[in-house]
Amino acid sequence: MDKETTKKFETELDELRSEIARLNSLLEDKADTSSSGKADSNRNKRPHISDELVRCLKFAEDYAKKEPSKALGFATALGFLLGILMSRGRH
């Protein structure tokens, strides 16, 4: 795999990390504005969800480094599938 494709993967992984941080922040804001019972329930779930997202991101990063051509194929297929699903409601 060439340096340009590797750099693209690194950029996409950085974007995913930023998105995970943003979503985690949204979860914290939502928990703070919820009622006390719901907030406590969300606080108990939040670390598990955040840890799971970080674990998945780490797995994707490791896989992309070990199998870059397969990772590119999966990313292309996923993008194609999401594009089809998202455009279905517009026609």
Accessible surface in RSA format (square Angstrom, percent):
REM  Atomic radii and reference values for relative SASA: ProtOr
REM  Chains: A
REM  Algorithm: Lee & Richards
REM  Probe-radius: 1.40
REM  Slices: 20
REM RES _ NUM      All-atoms   Total-Side   Main-Chain    Non-polar    All polar
REM                ABS   REL    ABS   REL    ABS   REL    ABS   REL    ABS   REL
RES MET A   1   105.62  54.7  17.25  11.4  88.37 210.4  31.81  27.0  73.81  97.8
RES ASP A   2    86.92  60.9  72.86  72.5  14.06  33.3  46.00 108.3  40.93  40.8
RES LYS A   3   181.49  88.5 174.13 106.8   7.37  17.5 119.41 107.5  62.08  66.1
RES GLU A   4   141.28  81.1 130.91  99.0  10.36  24.7  50.29  97.3  90.98  74.3
RES THR A   5    29.21  20.8  26.85  27.2   2.36   5.6   6.76   9.1  22.45  33.9
RES THR A   6    58.71  41.8  58.36  59.2   0.35   0.8  47.14  63.3  11.57  17.5
RES LYS A   7   131.75  64.3 130.70  80.2   1.05   2.5  81.44  73.3  50.31  53.6
RES LYS A   8   118.31  57.7 112.29  68.9   6.02  14.3  68.33  61.5  49.98  53.2
RES PHE A   9    24.97  12.5  24.85  15.4   0.12   0.3  24.85  15.1   0.12   0.4
RES GLU A  10    80.13  46.0  78.52  59.4   1.61   3.8  29.70  57.5  50.43  41.2
RES THR A  11    61.60  43.8  58.67  59.5   2.93   7.0  48.01  64.5  13.59  20.6
RES GLU A  12    66.22  38.0  65.16  49.3   1.06   2.5  28.80  55.7  37.42  30.6
RES LEU A  13    18.44  10.3  18.44  13.2   0.00   0.0  18.44  12.9   0.00   0.0
RES ASP A  14    77.75  54.5  75.27  74.9   2.48   5.9  26.79  63.1  50.95  50.8
RES GLU A  15   107.83  61.9 100.32  75.9   7.51  17.9  44.37  85.8  63.46  51.8
RES LEU A  16    86.80  48.3  86.14  61.6   0.66   1.7  86.71  60.9   0.09   0.2
RES ARG A  17    98.91  41.5  92.46  47.1   6.45  15.3  48.13  65.8  50.78  30.8
RES SER A  18    74.04  62.6  62.85  83.9  11.19  25.8  37.72  80.3  36.31  50.9
RES GLU A  19    69.27  39.8  67.67  51.2   1.59   3.8  31.38  60.7  37.89  30.9
RES ILE A  20    25.33  14.4  25.33  18.9   0.00   0.0  25.33  18.2   0.00   0.0
RES ALA A  21    63.43  58.3  50.74  78.3  12.69  28.9  58.05  81.7   5.39  14.3
RES ARG A  22   120.99  50.8 114.23  58.2   6.76  16.1  69.03  94.3  51.96  31.5
RES LEU A  23    72.21  40.2  71.30  51.0   0.91   2.3  71.30  50.1   0.91   2.5
RES ASN A  24    40.98  28.3  39.61  38.3   1.37   3.3   5.44  13.1  35.54  34.4
RES SER A  25    52.82  44.6  50.55  67.5   2.28   5.2  24.66  52.5  28.16  39.5
RES LEU A  26    87.91  49.0  84.79  60.7   3.13   7.9  85.16  59.8   2.76   7.4
RES LEU A  27    63.86  35.6  61.72  44.2   2.14   5.4  62.36  43.8   1.50   4.0
RES GLU A  28    72.79  41.8  72.79  55.1   0.00   0.0  10.95  21.2  61.84  50.5
RES ASP A  29    79.99  56.0  77.94  77.6   2.05   4.8  25.40  59.8  54.59  54.4
RES LYS A  30   134.43  65.6 130.71  80.2   3.72   8.9  76.85  69.2  57.58  61.3
RES ALA A  31     0.00   0.0   0.00   0.0   0.00   0.0   0.00   0.0   0.00   0.0
RES ASP A  32    96.68  67.7  68.08  67.8  28.60  67.6  25.87  60.9  70.81  70.6
RES THR A  33   114.47  81.4  78.40  79.5  36.07  86.0  74.04  99.4  40.43  61.1
RES SER A  34    28.79  24.3   6.24   8.3  22.54  51.9  10.35  22.0  18.43  25.8
RES SER A  35    74.17  62.7  55.75  74.4  18.42  42.4  56.95 121.3  17.22  24.1
RES SER A  36    90.88  76.8  78.09 104.2  12.78  29.4  50.03 106.5  40.84  57.2
RES GLY A  37    50.88  62.7   0.00   N/A  50.88  62.7  40.24 110.4  10.64  23.8
RES LYS A  38   141.24  68.9 137.07  84.1   4.17   9.9  82.18  74.0  59.07  62.9
RES ALA A  39     4.47   4.1   4.47   6.9   0.00   0.0   4.47   6.3   0.00   0.0
RES ASP A  40    78.83  55.2  77.11  76.7   1.72   4.1  25.56  60.1  53.27  53.1
RES SER A  41    48.21  40.7  41.28  55.1   6.93  16.0  29.61  63.1  18.60  26.1
RES ASN A  42    49.26  34.0  46.74  45.2   2.52   6.1   8.24  19.8  41.01  39.6
RES ARG A  43   101.17  42.5  94.78  48.3   6.39  15.2  40.92  55.9  60.25  36.5
RES ASN A  44   119.48  82.4  95.77  92.6  23.71  57.1  28.48  68.6  91.00  88.0
RES LYS A  45   120.34  58.7 117.08  71.8   3.26   7.8  70.67  63.6  49.67  52.9
RES ARG A  46    34.97  14.7  34.42  17.5   0.55   1.3  10.34  14.1  24.63  14.9
RES PRO A  47    75.59  55.1  68.42  62.4   7.16  26.0  75.55  62.4   0.04   0.2
RES HIS A  48   125.71  68.7 120.71  83.9   5.00  12.8  79.32  81.8  46.39  54.0
RES ILE A  49    71.33  40.6  69.70  51.9   1.63   3.9  71.25  51.3   0.08   0.2
RES SER A  50    22.66  19.1  21.02  28.1   1.64   3.8   7.80  16.6  14.86  20.8
RES ASP A  51    94.93  66.5  89.29  88.9   5.64  13.3  27.90  65.7  67.03  66.9
RES GLU A  52    66.50  38.2  64.72  49.0   1.78   4.2  32.80  63.5  33.70  27.5
RES LEU A  53    63.04  35.1  62.10  44.4   0.94   2.4  62.10  43.6   0.94   2.5
RES VAL A  54    81.90  53.9  81.46  73.7   0.44   1.1  81.46  70.8   0.44   1.2
RES ARG A  55   139.93  58.8 133.93  68.3   6.00  14.3  70.61  96.5  69.32  42.0
RES CYS A  56    61.15  46.3  55.96  62.4   5.19  12.2  24.88  63.0  36.27  39.1
RES LEU A  57    17.80   9.9  13.64   9.8   4.15  10.4  17.20  12.1   0.60   1.6
RES LYS A  58   113.76  55.5 111.83  68.6   1.92   4.6  75.61  68.1  38.15  40.6
RES PHE A  59   135.57  67.8 131.47  81.4   4.10  10.7 135.23  82.0   0.34   1.0
RES ALA A  60    44.00  40.5  36.46  56.3   7.54  17.2  40.66  57.3   3.34   8.8
RES GLU A  61    23.92  13.7  23.89  18.1   0.03   0.1   0.12   0.2  23.80  19.4
RES ASP A  62    47.00  32.9  45.55  45.3   1.44   3.4  12.86  30.3  34.13  34.0
RES TYR A  63    62.22  29.0  59.62  33.9   2.60   6.8  53.56  40.3   8.65  10.7
RES ALA A  64    12.36  11.4   8.88  13.7   3.48   7.9   9.13  12.9   3.23   8.6
RES LYS A  65   143.17  69.8 114.18  70.1  28.99  69.0  79.47  71.5  63.69  67.8
RES LYS A  66   161.05  78.6 132.73  81.4  28.32  67.4  87.22  78.5  73.83  78.6
RES GLU A  67    65.77  37.8  65.12  49.3   0.66   1.6   8.91  17.2  56.87  46.4
RES PRO A  68    38.96  28.4  38.96  35.5   0.00   0.0  38.96  32.2   0.00   0.0
RES SER A  69    82.58  69.8  71.90  96.0  10.68  24.6  47.65 101.5  34.93  48.9
RES LYS A  70   116.45  56.8 108.12  66.3   8.33  19.8  65.25  58.7  51.19  54.5
RES ALA A  71    12.64  11.6   7.85  12.1   4.78  10.9   9.54  13.4   3.10   8.2
RES LEU A  72    68.56  38.2  68.56  49.0   0.00   0.0  68.56  48.2   0.00   0.0
RES GLY A  73    39.40  48.6   0.00   N/A  39.40  48.6  34.38  94.4   5.02  11.2
RES PHE A  74   129.40  64.7 125.41  77.7   3.99  10.4 126.63  76.8   2.77   7.9
RES ALA A  75    45.45  41.8  30.77  47.5  14.69  33.4  36.93  52.0   8.52  22.6
RES THR A  76    88.20  62.7  77.47  78.5  10.73  25.6  71.95  96.6  16.26  24.6
RES ALA A  77    58.90  54.2  49.98  77.1   8.92  20.3  55.87  78.7   3.03   8.0
RES LEU A  78   101.77  56.7  98.13  70.2   3.64   9.2 101.23  71.1   0.55   1.5
RES GLY A  79    42.02  51.8   0.00   N/A  42.02  51.8  32.40  88.9   9.62  21.5
RES PHE A  80   141.27  70.7 130.59  80.9  10.68  27.8 138.51  84.0   2.76   7.9
RES LEU A  81    93.98  52.3  93.95  67.2   0.03   0.1  93.98  66.0   0.00   0.0
RES LEU A  82    84.27  46.9  84.27  60.3   0.00   0.0  84.27  59.2   0.00   0.0
RES GLY A  83    37.70  46.5   0.00   N/A  37.70  46.5  33.27  91.3   4.43   9.9
RES ILE A  84    76.00  43.2  73.34  54.6   2.66   6.4  75.23  54.2   0.77   2.1
RES LEU A  85    90.39  50.3  76.01  54.4  14.38  36.1  76.01  53.4  14.38  38.7
RES MET A  86   125.39  64.9 109.27  72.3  16.12  38.4  94.47  80.3  30.92  41.0
RES SER A  87    38.42  32.5  38.12  50.9   0.30   0.7  24.37  51.9  14.04  19.7
RES ARG A  88   168.58  70.8 147.25  75.1  21.32  50.8  41.05  56.1 127.52  77.3
RES GLY A  89    76.42  94.2   0.00   N/A  76.42  94.2  42.29 116.1  34.13  76.4
RES ARG A  90   191.96  80.6 154.48  78.7  37.48  89.2  61.17  83.6 130.80  79.3
RES HIS A  91   188.58 103.1 122.85  85.4  65.73 168.2 115.80 119.3  72.78  84.7
END  Absolute sums over single chains surface
CHAIN  1 A     7354.4       6386.7        967.8       4572.0       2782.5
END  Absolute sums over all chains
TOTAL          7354.4       6386.7        967.8       4572.0       2782.5
